[in-house]
């Protein structure tokens, strides 16, 4: 048979199989037909056939995972030329969930495929790094218990939920050259990784996807799949940027200079006048950058209290700082020249010189009028003292576009929060450089609406009687905010998630609210309890209240009566930082083009915590009176038609819909 006839028959049969699968759900007693799933599935058949880029937002409850899994599994079943699929997510929990759903659908359609779950290296303990860490902290008994488990082969982060993040960063595999490691032949991570390219069906996370796309074909997770599906795609831009981020620490650079000097010096004392001048200038540059960063940090914190949650800050380049960097660059150039002309060049010396050259180029770029990088500092955790200089390319969207510019397979980007306003994908597409990919059709499907009954089961309350977060009277603002939160959580007798954008505001409001007597438990997110542990406690205590920030805007899924009240204390505009400033600088109205879309996407994530199943009911409250300035785009973006500014309407809803009858009138 002609190969093109075979292809047409396959495309036609795949389309028919997928269409029939969803049509049959109309008569299914246990599974619900959802039009969003049906539409997405048929669009994905087209994406496989035409190697298209498909953008599709699917609101909570639309069942988007089945929408893309069904066509992928039918394609895997019916075509021996189908090269497989690669699914990328932003959470390990979703990876495990997808594997279970694949097993369930596979049984329904009569296929059995071996699915591989691939996790990034930072999800595993490095035995070599753990050995080094224990050597300097041998008095810690908990570390000895970790060592026993690692020696027994347990290195997955899931086995170690209570390791503090600052320790995990010191012992995971993230910064290790695994191929030169003494444990490479017995490391569970390395052994599993060797199996990935041999699988046709892989579920990975975004970090690993980006890492793989950056490498050559010999180290891809999957050799050119027939389709790539990126779920939770709203997180992909940050993952791409993080993968290109670099840093320079003063101690590392100083050690590198001394190392090179040792290798080329005839004087074993290493106490030459020239070397001291370089180190002196280096120290001065870092002190000046640190001073500038702290000044900007404090200045920004006066306007946005959320800055206090950050361990980073931008800094301004003053004339004295530029002059000192120019001075340092001249001395580094002379030092590099001397080292390059050393009579006994070996591989180690050449590698060290090249590393120093790359750092010197960073300092040159830092003071250039046409700098290609964005620069900021990162403070030592829990301090504002020692710093590292961080940087990343300004045009990261070009790098993203290059990574995704492969016309050998179709690509599907999906999430519950991709659009801003009325189905506008432009902000998402531009940030990933999708508009720069030539010759590949980009299909922007109108956002799939949730099948959940928001009209009858959900209410959006926009509070008019709170102060603006920009109020100069911070104490009064927090007093009024605490009073309003106390009123709302009492109305629903707990069962509430209170979302903050600032840990400091969260702690102060928590103190004020807990001064009153409540018949329910009020929990506070803290650094010493893992997010997963806190979520479980909140789920199990069905009448409790949780004060949280950060990842809880999108990282919590609580169904039923345990969560009937989501309170968003402040419109979640992004903190001013060098990356956001750079993105905004490309537009005449950077606020409308960057800050507002960023806020809308995070607001949708927070509001999406409420209705997680067809039987869920409840209220989302926004306690930021600035909503009036952006009311049109907020109401366009959120799924609520039932909207009020009247607290009495909230009480009536709680009485009539939630069945809580003790509401005070």
VEXDREN-2710 file (C-alpha; in Angstrom, 1 decimal):
% VEXDREN-2710
k/r/px/py/pz
1/UNK/0.0/0.0/0.0
2/UNK/1.2/3.5/-0.7
3/UNK/2.7/5.2/2.4
4/UNK/0.6/8.3/2.0
5/UNK/-2.6/6.2/1.8
6/UNK/-1.5/4.5/5.0
7/UNK/-1.0/7.8/6.7
8/UNK/-4.4/9.1/5.6
9/UNK/-6.1/5.9/6.8
10/UNK/-4.3/6.3/10.2
11/UNK/-5.3/9.9/10.5
12/UNK/-8.9/9.1/9.6
13/UNK/-9.1/6.1/11.9
14/UNK/-7.5/8.0/14.8
15/UNK/-10.0/10.9/14.4
16/UNK/-12.9/8.4/14.3
17/UNK/-11.7/6.4/17.3
18/UNK/-11.3/9.5/19.4
19/UNK/-14.6/11.0/18.3
20/UNK/-16.5/7.7/19.0
21/UNK/-14.8/7.4/22.5
22/UNK/-16.2/10.7/23.7
23/UNK/-19.6/10.4/22.0
24/UNK/-20.0/7.1/23.8
25/UNK/-19.6/8.9/27.1
26/UNK/-23.1/10.4/26.6
27/UNK/-24.5/7.0/27.5
28/UNK/-21.9/6.0/30.2
29/UNK/-23.3/5.5/33.7
30/UNK/-20.0/6.2/35.5
31/UNK/-18.1/8.7/33.3
32/UNK/-19.3/12.2/32.4
33/UNK/-19.2/13.6/28.9
34/UNK/-17.4/16.9/28.8
35/UNK/-17.3/18.9/25.6
36/UNK/-13.9/20.5/26.5
37/UNK/-12.3/17.1/26.5
38/UNK/-13.9/16.2/23.2
39/UNK/-12.8/19.4/21.5
40/UNK/-9.2/19.2/22.9
41/UNK/-8.9/15.5/21.9
42/UNK/-9.8/16.2/18.2
43/UNK/-7.6/19.2/18.1
44/UNK/-4.7/17.1/19.3
45/UNK/-5.3/14.6/16.5
46/UNK/-4.8/17.5/14.1
47/UNK/-1.7/18.6/16.0
48/UNK/-0.2/15.1/15.6
49/UNK/-1.2/15.0/11.9
50/UNK/-0.1/18.5/11.0
51/UNK/2.7/19.0/13.6
52/UNK/0.9/22.1/14.8
53/UNK/1.3/24.2/17.9
54/UNK/-1.9/24.0/19.9
55/UNK/-2.7/26.5/22.8
56/UNK/-5.7/25.5/24.9
57/UNK/-6.7/26.8/28.3
58/UNK/-9.1/24.4/30.1
59/UNK/-10.6/25.6/33.3
60/UNK/-10.8/23.5/36.5
61/UNK/-13.1/20.5/36.0
62/UNK/-12.9/20.4/32.3
63/UNK/-10.9/17.2/32.5
64/UNK/-8.0/18.3/30.2
65/UNK/-5.8/15.3/31.1
66/UNK/-8.3/12.9/29.5
67/UNK/-8.6/15.4/26.6
68/UNK/-5.0/14.8/25.7
69/UNK/-4.4/11.3/27.0
70/UNK/-7.2/9.6/25.0
71/UNK/-5.8/10.6/21.5
72/UNK/-2.3/9.9/22.6
73/UNK/-3.2/6.3/23.7
74/UNK/-5.3/5.6/20.6
75/UNK/-2.4/6.9/18.4
76/UNK/-0.1/4.5/20.4
77/UNK/-2.5/1.6/19.9
78/UNK/-3.3/2.0/16.2
79/UNK/-0.1/3.1/14.5
80/UNK/3.3/1.3/14.6
81/UNK/4.9/4.4/13.1
82/UNK/3.7/6.6/16.0
83/UNK/7.0/7.4/17.7
84/UNK/5.5/8.0/21.1
85/UNK/4.6/10.9/23.3
86/UNK/6.3/13.1/25.9
87/UNK/4.2/14.8/28.5
88/UNK/5.7/17.5/30.7
89/UNK/4.2/18.8/34.0
90/UNK/5.3/21.2/36.7
91/UNK/4.7/18.8/39.6
92/UNK/5.6/15.3/40.6
93/UNK/2.1/14.8/42.0
94/UNK/0.6/15.4/38.5
95/UNK/3.2/13.0/37.0
96/UNK/2.0/10.2/39.3
97/UNK/-1.7/11.1/38.7
98/UNK/-1.2/11.0/34.9
99/UNK/0.4/7.6/35.1
100/UNK/-2.7/6.3/37.0
101/UNK/-5.0/7.9/34.5
102/UNK/-3.1/6.3/31.6
103/UNK/-3.5/2.9/33.2
104/UNK/-7.3/3.4/33.6
105/UNK/-7.8/4.6/30.0
106/UNK/-5.5/1.9/28.7
107/UNK/-7.8/-0.8/30.2
108/UNK/-10.8/0.9/28.6
109/UNK/-9.4/0.9/25.1
110/UNK/-7.4/-2.3/25.2
111/UNK/-3.8/-1.2/25.2
112/UNK/-0.9/-1.8/27.6
113/UNK/2.0/0.6/27.3
114/UNK/5.1/1.0/29.6
115/UNK/5.0/4.6/30.9
116/UNK/8.3/6.0/32.3
117/UNK/8.2/8.8/34.9
118/UNK/11.3/10.9/34.6
119/UNK/12.3/13.3/37.3
120/UNK/14.9/16.1/37.3
121/UNK/18.2/15.6/39.2
122/UNK/17.3/18.1/41.9
123/UNK/14.7/15.6/43.1
124/UNK/17.4/13.1/44.2
125/UNK/20.1/13.1/46.9
126/UNK/23.7/13.0/45.7
127/UNK/25.7/10.5/47.8
128/UNK/28.9/12.4/47.1
129/UNK/27.5/15.8/48.2
130/UNK/25.9/14.2/51.2
131/UNK/29.3/12.7/52.2
132/UNK/30.8/16.2/52.0
133/UNK/27.9/17.8/53.9
134/UNK/28.1/15.2/56.7
135/UNK/31.8/15.7/57.0
136/UNK/31.2/19.3/58.1
137/UNK/28.1/18.5/60.2
138/UNK/28.9/15.2/61.7
139/UNK/27.2/16.0/65.0
140/UNK/23.7/16.0/63.3
141/UNK/22.0/12.7/64.1
142/UNK/19.3/13.3/61.5
143/UNK/22.0/13.3/58.8
144/UNK/23.2/9.9/59.9
145/UNK/19.7/8.5/59.5
146/UNK/19.6/10.0/56.0
147/UNK/22.9/8.5/55.2
148/UNK/21.6/5.0/56.2
149/UNK/18.6/5.3/53.9
150/UNK/20.8/6.6/51.0
151/UNK/23.2/3.7/51.4
152/UNK/20.1/1.4/51.1
153/UNK/19.3/3.0/47.8
154/UNK/16.6/5.5/48.8
155/UNK/17.5/8.9/47.2
156/UNK/14.2/10.2/45.9
157/UNK/13.0/13.4/47.6
158/UNK/9.6/11.8/48.3
159/UNK/11.3/9.7/50.9
160/UNK/12.5/12.8/52.7
161/UNK/9.6/15.2/53.1
162/UNK/11.0/17.0/56.2
163/UNK/14.5/17.9/55.1
164/UNK/14.7/21.8/55.2
165/UNK/15.1/23.4/51.8
166/UNK/18.4/25.0/52.6
167/UNK/19.9/21.6/53.5
168/UNK/18.3/19.9/50.4
169/UNK/20.0/22.4/48.2
170/UNK/23.3/21.3/49.6
171/UNK/22.9/17.6/49.1
172/UNK/20.8/17.1/46.0
173/UNK/22.3/16.2/42.6
174/UNK/21.6/19.6/41.0
175/UNK/25.2/20.9/40.8
176/UNK/27.1/17.7/40.2
177/UNK/28.9/16.3/37.2
178/UNK/27.4/12.9/37.4
179/UNK/29.5/11.4/34.7
180/UNK/32.7/11.9/36.7
181/UNK/31.2/10.8/40.0
182/UNK/32.7/7.8/41.9
183/UNK/29.2/6.6/42.6
184/UNK/27.9/6.8/39.0
185/UNK/27.8/3.0/38.5
186/UNK/25.6/2.5/41.6
187/UNK/23.6/5.7/41.7
188/UNK/19.9/5.0/41.3
189/UNK/19.4/8.3/39.4
190/UNK/22.0/7.5/36.8
191/UNK/20.7/3.9/36.4
192/UNK/17.2/5.1/35.9
193/UNK/18.3/7.9/33.5
194/UNK/19.9/5.5/31.1
195/UNK/16.5/3.8/30.6
196/UNK/14.7/7.0/29.5
197/UNK/15.7/7.3/25.8
198/UNK/14.6/3.7/25.3
199/UNK/11.0/4.5/26.3
200/UNK/8.4/5.7/23.8
201/UNK/6.1/7.0/26.5
202/UNK/7.6/9.5/29.0
203/UNK/6.1/11.8/31.6
204/UNK/8.7/14.3/32.9
205/UNK/8.7/17.7/34.6
206/UNK/9.4/21.1/33.1
207/UNK/12.9/21.4/34.5
208/UNK/13.9/18.1/32.9
209/UNK/12.1/18.9/29.6
210/UNK/14.1/22.2/29.3
211/UNK/17.4/20.5/30.2
212/UNK/16.8/17.8/27.6
213/UNK/15.8/20.3/24.8
214/UNK/19.1/22.2/25.5
215/UNK/21.2/19.0/25.1
216/UNK/22.2/17.2/21.9
217/UNK/20.2/14.3/20.5
218/UNK/22.3/11.7/22.4
219/UNK/20.9/12.9/25.7
220/UNK/17.2/13.6/24.9
221/UNK/14.6/12.1/27.2
222/UNK/12.8/10.8/24.1
223/UNK/14.1/10.9/20.5
224/UNK/11.7/13.2/18.6
225/UNK/8.3/12.1/19.9
226/UNK/5.2/12.4/17.6
227/UNK/3.7/14.8/20.1
228/UNK/4.8/16.9/23.1
229/UNK/2.2/17.9/25.6
230/UNK/3.1/20.6/28.2
231/UNK/0.5/20.6/31.0
232/UNK/0.5/23.4/33.6
233/UNK/2.2/25.4/30.7
234/UNK/1.9/28.7/32.5
235/UNK/5.0/27.7/34.5
236/UNK/7.2/26.9/31.5
237/UNK/8.6/30.4/31.0
238/UNK/10.1/30.5/34.5
239/UNK/11.6/27.1/34.0
240/UNK/13.3/28.1/30.8
241/UNK/14.7/31.2/32.4
242/UNK/15.9/29.4/35.5
243/UNK/17.7/26.9/33.3
244/UNK/19.8/29.7/31.8
245/UNK/20.4/31.6/35.0
246/UNK/24.0/31.9/36.1
247/UNK/25.8/33.3/39.2
248/UNK/29.2/34.5/40.4
249/UNK/30.2/34.4/44.0
250/UNK/33.1/36.4/45.4
251/UNK/34.6/33.5/47.2
252/UNK/34.5/31.2/44.1
253/UNK/36.0/33.9/41.9
254/UNK/38.7/34.7/44.5
255/UNK/39.5/31.0/44.8
256/UNK/39.8/30.6/41.1
257/UNK/42.2/33.6/40.8
258/UNK/44.4/32.1/43.6
259/UNK/44.3/28.7/42.0
260/UNK/45.5/30.0/38.7
261/UNK/48.2/32.1/40.4
262/UNK/49.4/28.9/42.3
263/UNK/49.6/27.1/39.0
264/UNK/51.8/29.7/37.3
265/UNK/53.7/31.1/40.2
266/UNK/57.4/30.3/40.9
267/UNK/56.9/31.8/44.4
268/UNK/55.2/29.4/46.7
269/UNK/54.2/32.1/49.1
270/UNK/51.6/33.4/46.7
271/UNK/51.8/36.8/48.4
272/UNK/52.5/39.0/45.4
273/UNK/51.6/42.6/45.2
274/UNK/49.6/42.3/42.0
275/UNK/47.5/39.4/43.2
276/UNK/46.5/41.4/46.3
277/UNK/45.4/44.3/44.1
278/UNK/43.1/42.1/42.1
279/UNK/41.5/40.5/45.2
280/UNK/41.2/44.0/46.8
281/UNK/39.4/45.3/43.8
282/UNK/37.2/42.3/43.6
283/UNK/36.2/42.7/47.2
284/UNK/35.5/46.4/46.7
285/UNK/33.3/45.6/43.7
286/UNK/31.2/43.1/45.6
287/UNK/30.9/45.5/48.6
288/UNK/29.7/48.3/46.4
289/UNK/27.2/46.0/44.6
290/UNK/26.0/44.7/48.0
291/UNK/25.5/48.3/49.3
292/UNK/23.5/49.3/46.2
293/UNK/21.4/46.1/46.3
294/UNK/20.5/46.7/50.0
295/UNK/19.6/50.3/49.3
296/UNK/17.2/49.3/46.4
297/UNK/15.8/46.4/48.5
298/UNK/14.8/48.8/51.3
299/UNK/13.5/51.3/48.9
300/UNK/11.3/48.8/47.1
301/UNK/10.1/47.3/50.4
302/UNK/8.6/50.6/51.4
303/UNK/6.3/50.4/48.4
304/UNK/5.8/46.6/48.3
305/UNK/5.9/44.7/51.6
306/UNK/6.2/41.5/49.5
307/UNK/9.9/42.4/48.9
308/UNK/10.6/41.2/52.4
309/UNK/9.8/37.7/51.2
310/UNK/12.5/37.9/48.5
311/UNK/16.1/36.9/48.9
312/UNK/17.0/38.9/45.8
313/UNK/17.3/42.5/44.8
314/UNK/18.3/44.6/41.8
315/UNK/21.0/47.3/42.1
316/UNK/21.9/50.5/40.3
317/UNK/25.2/51.1/38.6
318/UNK/26.7/54.3/39.9
319/UNK/29.7/56.0/38.3
320/UNK/32.1/54.9/41.1
321/UNK/30.9/51.3/40.8
322/UNK/31.4/51.4/37.0
323/UNK/34.9/52.8/37.5
324/UNK/35.9/50.1/40.0
325/UNK/34.6/47.4/37.6
326/UNK/36.6/48.9/34.8
327/UNK/39.7/48.8/37.1
328/UNK/39.0/45.2/38.0
329/UNK/38.6/44.3/34.3
330/UNK/41.9/45.8/33.4
331/UNK/43.7/43.8/36.1
332/UNK/41.9/40.6/35.2
333/UNK/42.8/41.1/31.6
334/UNK/46.5/41.4/32.5
335/UNK/46.4/38.5/34.8
336/UNK/44.7/36.3/32.2
337/UNK/47.3/37.4/29.6
338/UNK/50.1/36.4/31.9
339/UNK/48.5/33.0/32.7
340/UNK/47.8/32.3/29.0
341/UNK/51.5/32.9/28.2
342/UNK/52.7/30.6/30.9
343/UNK/55.3/28.2/29.6
344/UNK/53.7/25.0/31.0
345/UNK/50.1/25.2/29.9
346/UNK/48.1/22.0/30.7
347/UNK/44.4/21.1/30.5
348/UNK/43.6/22.1/34.1
349/UNK/45.2/25.5/33.7
350/UNK/43.6/26.1/30.3
351/UNK/40.2/25.2/31.8
352/UNK/40.7/27.5/34.7
353/UNK/41.8/30.4/32.5
354/UNK/38.7/29.9/30.2
355/UNK/36.5/30.0/33.3
356/UNK/38.1/33.2/34.5
357/UNK/37.7/34.7/31.0
358/UNK/34.0/33.9/31.0
359/UNK/33.6/35.7/34.4
360/UNK/35.6/38.7/33.1
361/UNK/33.2/38.9/30.1
362/UNK/30.3/39.0/32.5
363/UNK/31.8/42.1/34.3
364/UNK/32.4/43.7/30.9
365/UNK/28.7/43.1/29.9
366/UNK/27.5/44.4/33.3
367/UNK/28.8/47.9/32.5
368/UNK/28.1/47.8/28.8
369/UNK/25.5/50.2/27.4
370/UNK/24.1/47.3/25.3
371/UNK/24.2/44.7/28.1
372/UNK/22.8/41.3/26.9
373/UNK/22.0/40.1/30.5
374/UNK/19.7/41.1/33.4
375/UNK/21.6/41.4/36.7
376/UNK/20.6/41.2/40.3
377/UNK/22.0/39.9/43.6
378/UNK/20.9/36.9/45.6
379/UNK/21.4/37.2/49.4
380/UNK/22.6/34.4/51.5
381/UNK/19.4/32.6/52.8
382/UNK/17.8/34.2/55.8
383/UNK/20.3/37.1/55.7
384/UNK/20.8/40.3/53.8
385/UNK/24.6/40.2/54.1
386/UNK/26.6/38.0/51.8
387/UNK/25.6/38.1/48.1
388/UNK/26.1/36.3/44.8
389/UNK/25.8/38.1/41.5
390/UNK/23.0/36.5/39.4
391/UNK/22.4/37.0/35.7
392/UNK/20.3/35.7/32.8
393/UNK/19.8/36.7/29.2
394/UNK/17.4/39.5/28.5
395/UNK/16.0/37.8/25.4
396/UNK/15.0/34.5/27.1
397/UNK/12.0/34.3/24.8
398/UNK/14.5/33.8/21.9
399/UNK/16.0/30.9/23.7
400/UNK/12.6/29.4/24.5
401/UNK/11.6/29.8/20.8
402/UNK/14.8/28.1/19.7
403/UNK/14.2/25.2/22.1
404/UNK/10.7/24.7/20.9
405/UNK/11.4/25.3/17.2
406/UNK/11.3/21.7/16.1
407/UNK/8.9/20.9/13.2
408/UNK/9.3/17.1/13.6
409/UNK/6.5/16.9/16.1
410/UNK/3.4/18.7/17.3
411/UNK/3.3/20.6/20.5
412/UNK/0.3/21.1/22.9
413/UNK/0.4/23.7/25.6
414/UNK/-2.4/23.6/28.1
415/UNK/-3.3/24.9/31.6
416/UNK/-6.2/26.2/33.6
417/UNK/-4.5/29.7/33.5
418/UNK/-2.9/30.7/30.2
419/UNK/-5.1/33.6/29.0
420/UNK/-5.7/37.1/30.2
421/UNK/-9.0/38.8/29.6
422/UNK/-11.4/37.3/27.1
423/UNK/-9.4/34.3/25.7
424/UNK/-6.2/36.3/25.0
425/UNK/-3.1/34.0/24.7
426/UNK/-0.7/36.7/23.5
427/UNK/1.1/37.2/26.8
428/UNK/1.7/33.5/27.1
429/UNK/2.8/33.0/23.5
430/UNK/5.1/36.0/23.4
431/UNK/6.9/35.0/26.6
432/UNK/7.8/31.6/25.1
433/UNK/8.7/33.1/21.7
434/UNK/6.0/30.9/20.0
435/UNK/5.2/33.9/17.7
436/UNK/8.8/33.7/16.4
437/UNK/8.5/30.1/15.1
438/UNK/8.0/30.3/11.3
439/UNK/6.2/27.8/9.2
440/UNK/4.4/26.0/12.0
441/UNK/0.7/26.7/12.4
442/UNK/-0.3/28.0/15.9
443/UNK/-3.9/27.1/16.8
444/UNK/-5.4/29.1/19.7
445/UNK/-8.5/27.2/20.8
446/UNK/-11.0/29.3/22.7
447/UNK/-10.6/28.6/26.4
448/UNK/-12.6/25.6/27.6
449/UNK/-15.0/26.6/30.2
450/UNK/-15.4/24.6/33.4
451/UNK/-18.5/22.3/33.5
452/UNK/-19.0/23.1/37.2
453/UNK/-22.1/25.1/38.1
454/UNK/-20.5/28.4/39.2
455/UNK/-23.8/30.2/38.8
456/UNK/-25.5/28.2/41.5
457/UNK/-22.6/27.0/43.6
458/UNK/-20.2/29.9/43.7
459/UNK/-20.1/33.6/44.7
460/UNK/-17.5/36.2/44.1
461/UNK/-17.4/38.8/46.8
462/UNK/-15.6/42.1/46.0
463/UNK/-15.1/44.0/49.3
464/UNK/-15.5/47.8/49.2
465/UNK/-14.8/48.4/52.9
466/UNK/-11.1/47.5/53.1
467/UNK/-8.2/49.9/52.8
468/UNK/-5.9/49.9/49.8
469/UNK/-2.7/47.9/50.3
470/UNK/-0.9/51.1/49.2
471/UNK/-2.3/52.9/52.3
472/UNK/0.4/54.8/54.2
473/UNK/-1.1/53.8/57.5
474/UNK/0.1/50.2/57.5
475/UNK/-1.3/49.4/61.0
476/UNK/-4.8/50.6/60.1
477/UNK/-4.7/48.7/56.9
478/UNK/-3.8/45.5/58.7
479/UNK/-6.4/46.1/61.4
480/UNK/-9.2/46.5/58.9
481/UNK/-8.0/43.5/56.9
482/UNK/-7.8/41.3/60.0
483/UNK/-11.3/42.4/61.0
484/UNK/-12.7/41.6/57.5
485/UNK/-11.0/38.2/57.4
486/UNK/-12.3/37.4/60.9
487/UNK/-15.8/38.2/59.8
488/UNK/-15.6/36.1/56.7
489/UNK/-14.1/33.0/58.3
490/UNK/-16.7/33.2/61.1
491/UNK/-19.5/33.3/58.5
492/UNK/-18.4/30.0/57.1
493/UNK/-17.4/28.6/60.5
494/UNK/-13.8/28.1/59.3
495/UNK/-13.4/26.0/56.1
496/UNK/-11.3/28.8/54.7
497/UNK/-8.0/29.3/52.8
498/UNK/-6.7/32.8/53.2
499/UNK/-4.1/33.8/50.6
500/UNK/-1.5/36.5/51.1
501/UNK/1.2/37.9/48.9
502/UNK/3.4/38.8/51.9
503/UNK/4.6/36.6/54.7
504/UNK/5.0/39.6/57.0
505/UNK/1.4/40.7/56.4
506/UNK/0.2/37.1/56.9
507/UNK/2.0/36.8/60.2
508/UNK/0.7/40.1/61.6
509/UNK/-2.9/39.4/60.5
510/UNK/-2.7/35.9/61.9
511/UNK/-1.7/37.4/65.3
512/UNK/-4.6/39.8/65.2
513/UNK/-7.2/37.3/64.1
514/UNK/-6.1/34.6/66.6
515/UNK/-6.5/37.0/69.5
516/UNK/-10.3/36.3/69.1
517/UNK/-11.9/33.1/70.2
518/UNK/-12.8/30.7/67.4
519/UNK/-14.5/27.3/67.5
520/UNK/-12.1/26.1/64.7
521/UNK/-8.4/25.7/64.3
522/UNK/-6.4/28.4/62.4
523/UNK/-3.2/27.2/60.8
524/UNK/-0.2/29.4/59.7
525/UNK/2.2/28.5/56.9
526/UNK/5.7/28.4/58.3
527/UNK/9.1/27.5/57.0
528/UNK/9.6/24.6/59.4
529/UNK/6.6/22.6/58.1
530/UNK/6.6/21.3/54.5
531/UNK/3.8/22.5/52.2
532/UNK/2.7/18.9/51.6
533/UNK/2.4/18.2/55.4
534/UNK/0.4/21.5/55.9
535/UNK/-2.0/20.6/53.0
536/UNK/-2.7/17.3/54.6
537/UNK/-3.4/18.8/58.0
538/UNK/-5.7/21.3/56.4
539/UNK/-7.6/18.6/54.5
540/UNK/-8.0/16.4/57.5
541/UNK/-9.3/19.1/59.8
542/UNK/-12.4/19.9/57.8
543/UNK/-13.4/23.0/59.7
544/UNK/-10.0/24.6/59.9
545/UNK/-8.6/27.8/58.4
546/UNK/-5.2/28.1/56.7
547/UNK/-3.3/31.3/56.3
548/UNK/-0.8/30.8/53.4
549/UNK/1.1/32.4/50.6
550/UNK/3.3/31.6/47.6
551/UNK/2.8/28.1/46.2
552/UNK/-0.6/27.8/47.8
553/UNK/-2.1/30.0/45.1
554/UNK/-1.9/27.0/42.8
555/UNK/-0.5/24.1/44.8
556/UNK/-3.5/22.9/46.8
557/UNK/-6.5/20.7/45.8
558/UNK/-9.1/20.4/48.5
559/UNK/-12.5/19.1/47.6
560/UNK/-15.7/19.2/49.7
561/UNK/-16.7/21.0/52.8
562/UNK/-13.1/21.4/54.0
563/UNK/-12.7/24.4/51.7
564/UNK/-15.8/26.6/51.0
565/UNK/-14.2/30.0/51.5
566/UNK/-11.1/31.3/49.5
567/UNK/-10.0/34.8/50.7
568/UNK/-7.5/36.7/48.5
569/UNK/-6.2/39.5/50.6
570/UNK/-4.5/41.5/47.8
571/UNK/-4.5/41.5/44.0
572/UNK/-1.3/39.5/43.4
573/UNK/0.7/41.9/41.2
574/UNK/4.3/40.7/40.7
575/UNK/7.0/42.2/42.9
576/UNK/9.1/44.8/41.0
577/UNK/12.4/43.1/40.1
578/UNK/14.9/43.3/37.3
579/UNK/13.3/40.6/35.2
580/UNK/9.8/42.1/35.4
581/UNK/11.3/45.6/34.7
582/UNK/13.1/44.2/31.7
583/UNK/9.9/42.6/30.3
584/UNK/7.9/45.8/30.9
585/UNK/10.6/48.0/29.3
586/UNK/9.7/46.7/25.8
587/UNK/6.2/48.2/25.9
588/UNK/4.9/51.7/25.9
589/UNK/2.5/50.7/28.7
590/UNK/4.5/48.1/30.6
591/UNK/2.0/47.9/33.4
592/UNK/-0.9/46.9/31.1
593/UNK/1.3/44.6/29.0
594/UNK/3.2/42.8/31.8
595/UNK/2.2/43.6/35.4
596/UNK/-1.6/43.3/34.8
597/UNK/-1.4/40.0/32.9
598/UNK/0.9/38.5/35.5
599/UNK/-1.6/39.6/38.2
600/UNK/-4.6/38.1/36.3
601/UNK/-2.9/34.7/35.8
602/UNK/-2.0/34.4/39.5
603/UNK/-5.5/35.7/40.6
604/UNK/-7.1/33.0/38.4
605/UNK/-4.8/30.4/40.1
606/UNK/-5.9/31.6/43.6
607/UNK/-9.6/31.7/42.8
608/UNK/-9.3/28.3/41.2
609/UNK/-8.6/26.7/44.6
610/UNK/-12.4/26.9/45.5
611/UNK/-14.4/24.7/43.1
612/UNK/-12.5/21.4/42.6
613/UNK/-15.4/19.1/41.9
614/UNK/-19.0/19.2/40.6
615/UNK/-20.4/19.2/44.2
616/UNK/-18.1/21.9/45.6
617/UNK/-19.7/25.2/46.7
618/UNK/-18.3/28.3/48.2
619/UNK/-17.2/31.9/48.1
620/UNK/-14.1/33.7/46.7
621/UNK/-13.5/37.0/48.3
622/UNK/-11.1/39.7/47.0
623/UNK/-10.3/42.2/49.8
624/UNK/-8.4/44.7/47.7
625/UNK/-10.5/47.8/46.7
626/UNK/-8.2/48.4/43.7
627/UNK/-10.3/45.8/41.9
628/UNK/-12.4/48.7/40.7
629/UNK/-9.6/49.9/38.5
630/UNK/-9.4/46.5/36.7
631/UNK/-12.9/45.2/37.2
632/UNK/-13.6/44.5/33.5
633/UNK/-10.6/42.3/33.0
634/UNK/-11.0/40.6/36.4
635/UNK/-14.6/39.6/35.7
636/UNK/-13.7/38.6/32.1
637/UNK/-11.0/36.3/33.4
638/UNK/-12.8/34.6/36.4
639/UNK/-15.6/32.1/35.9
640/UNK/-18.0/33.8/38.3
641/UNK/-21.3/35.3/37.1
642/UNK/-22.7/35.6/40.6
643/UNK/-20.8/38.7/41.9
644/UNK/-21.6/41.0/44.9
645/UNK/-20.2/43.8/47.0
646/UNK/-22.7/43.2/49.8
647/UNK/-21.7/41.2/52.8
648/UNK/-25.3/40.4/53.5
649/UNK/-25.5/38.7/50.1
650/UNK/-22.5/36.6/51.3
651/UNK/-24.4/35.6/54.5
652/UNK/-27.5/34.7/52.5
653/UNK/-25.4/32.5/50.1
654/UNK/-23.8/30.7/53.1
655/UNK/-27.2/30.1/54.7
656/UNK/-29.0/29.0/51.5
657/UNK/-26.3/27.3/49.6
658/UNK/-23.8/26.0/52.1
659/UNK/-26.4/25.2/54.8
660/UNK/-24.5/27.0/57.5
661/UNK/-27.4/28.5/59.6
662/UNK/-25.5/30.2/62.4
663/UNK/-24.6/33.2/60.3
664/UNK/-24.9/36.4/62.3
665/UNK/-27.1/39.0/60.6
END
